[in-house]
Amino acid sequence: MSAAGALAILRSVDRLFADITRAPDEWTEIDISRWAGELAAGYPGTLDREMSKRLRRIMRTAGALAKKRSGLQPSDDYRSDVDAVLGTAGWRTSLDFAQAALERWPDPELFARVGELFRQVNFTDWLSGAGYEQWLSDRAAASDTPPGR
């Protein structure tokens, strides 16, 4: 797995949530498990135990979304639908996955995605709006590792 793989998984999760909000009755726990299996098979490398655990949490969130969304009309923006049904908890599992991926595979695009998800969950800027380079520098100083590692 890599930063690119983690970003691809996060994009797939977004598509899954969008699909669930449009047609929640078409998504059972079995369908969500099948989705996760296809997702894992479609990406190079494997998820370690910690990242797999985070993906399972996302699957449980997707299942809760499908159950609670059933019978409701979708709006024009699936994000609003997720917020209406699950609140910030609907995004917390994706944020957790993204933050763990960023720690493993530092990447500017993944950093930006963490920032987007952090705002959705916490309604404020992540790291008070500090940029990727500052984050790398602070991370290196805190762990005595060279930037980018």
PAROVO-162504 format. One record per atom (N, C-alpha, C): z, y negated, x negated. Coordinates in steps of 0.1 Angstrom, whole numbers, plus 5000, padded with zeros to 4 digits. Atoms other than C-alpha are relative to their C-alpha. Layout:
PAROVO-162504
ZYX/...
This chain:
PAROVO-162504
500050124991/500050005000/500049884991/500150135007/499449644989/500249895010/499950124991/499749295003/498850005010/501150004991/496249335017/500250115011/499749894991/497249665034/501149955010/498950054991/500449495048/499449905010/500650104991/498349205062/499150075010/500849934990/495949455078/500850065011/499149944990/498849635095/500549895009/499650104991/500149305108/499049955009/501150034991/496749215122/499850105011/500149894990/496649555139/501149995010/498950014991/500049495153/499749895010/500450114991/498849165167/499050045011/501049954991/495849335183/500750105010/499349914991/498149605197/500849925011/499350084990/500449345213/499149935010/501050064991/497449165227/499550105011/500549894991/496149495242/501150035010/498949964991/499549575257/500249895010/499750114990/499949235273/498850005011/501150004991/496449275289/500050125009/500149884992/496849625301/501250094997/498749935005/500549745297/500050145006/499949864994/500150045321/499150104992/500849905008/497550195297/500750044987/499449975012/500050215269/501450075002/498849924999/502650495269/500550024985/499449985013/504950595240/499050094992/501049925007/502350865232/498849924994/501150085004/499550615230/500449914988/499550095011/501650385207/500250094988/499949915011/502450685185/498750044994/501449975005/498750775183/499549884993/500450125007/498050415174/500549994986/499350005013/500550435146/499450104990/500649895008/499050765133/498749964995/501450045004/495550625133/500149884990/499850115009/496850305116/500350054986/499549945013/498550505088/498850074993/501149925006/495450725083/498949914996/501150095003/493150425082/500249914988/499750095012/494750245052/500350084988/499749935012/494750345016/501449994996/498649995004/498050445001/500950045011/499049964990/501150535019/501149895001/498850084999/504050345033/501250074995/498749935004/507350415016/500950015012/499049974989/510350515036/500449875007/499650124994/511550165041/499049935009/501150064992/508250025053/499650085012/500249924989/507750325075/501049985011/499050034991/511050255091/499849875008/500350134993/510049895098/498850025009/501149984991/506750015113/500550075013/499449944989/508750245136/500749915009/499450114992/510749945148/499049925007/501050074993/507549765156/499550095011/500449914989/506450075176/501049995012/499050014989/509750055196/499849875007/500250134994/509149685202/498750015009/501349984992/505549775214/500350085013/499649924988/507050035238/500849925010/499250094991/509549785252/499149905007/500950104994/506749535257/499250065011/500849934990/504649785276/500850035013/499149974989/507549885298/500349885008/499550124993/508749535306/498849925005/501250084997/505249395309/499350055012/500749934989/504049645335/500149925013/500150064987/502849485367/499849855000/500150155001/502649125354/498649974996/501450055003/499448925351/500049944986/500050065013/498448835316/499649855000/500550145001/498048475306/498949994990/501150025009/495448325283/500450034985/499549985014/497648375252/501050115000/499149895000/499248705245/501349974993/498750035006/501848545223/501049945010/499250054989/503148355253/500550125009/499649894992/503248685272/501150084993/499049935008/505248855244/501349925001/498850094999/507648555244/500650015013/499450004986/508048565282/500750135002/499449874997/508848935282/501250044990/499049965010/510848995249/500749894993/499450115008/511648645236/499750024985/500249995014/511948615199/500150144994/499849865004/512948985196/498650064999/501349945001/509249055202/499349984987/500650035013/508348905168/500950044989/499149975011/511448995148/499650124992/500349885007/510249345139/498849974991/501250035008/506849205126/500549914988/499550095011/508748935106/500750094990/499249915009/511049205091/499050084991/501049935007/507949405081/499349914990/500750095008/506149105067/500949954988/499150045010/509248985047/500250114989/499849895009/509749325032/498750024991/501349995007/506049345023/499949894989/500150115010/506149005006/500950024988/499149975011/509149114985/499350104990/500649905008/507149414973/498749964994/501350035004/503749264970/499749855002/500150144998/503948884965/498549965001/501450034997/500748724979/500049875008/500050134992/499948364992/499750025015/500349984986/498348495024/501150075008/498949934993/501248725032/501249905001/499050104999/503648435024/499749915012/500450084988/501748225050/500350075013/499749924987/502048505076/501550015002/498650004998/505748525070/500549875006/499750134994/505948155076/499749985014/500450004986/504148185109/501050085008/499149924992/506348465121/501449955000/498750065001/509448295109/500249895010/500050104990/508547995131/500150055014/500049944986/507948215161/501450065003/498749944997/511348385157/501149895000/498950105002/513548085145/499749865004/500350144996/511747775157/500249904990/499950095011/511947615123/499150054989/500749965011/510047615091/500850104990/499449905010/510747905066/500249924987/499750065013/512347785034/499849855000/500150154999/512247425047/498649954997/501450045002/508447425043/499650014985/500349985014/508547515006/498750094999/501249935001/505247654994/500150134992/500049875007/504247984978/500449994985/499750015014/504447864942/501549974998/498650035001/507947724947/500850135003/499349874996/509048054964/499950094988/500149915012/507648254934/500949954989/499250065010/509448024910/501550035003/498649984996/512748044929/500450154999/499849855000/512348424932/500250054986/499949965014/511748464895/501349954994/498850055006/514748244886/501250085005/498949934994/517048434910/500150154995/500049865005/516048774896/499650024986/500449995014/515048694861/498850094997/501249935002/511648844866/498949904999/501150105001/508348674858/499449985013/500650034987/506648494887/498850105003/501149924996/504248714906/500350154999/499749865001/506049044901/501050045010/
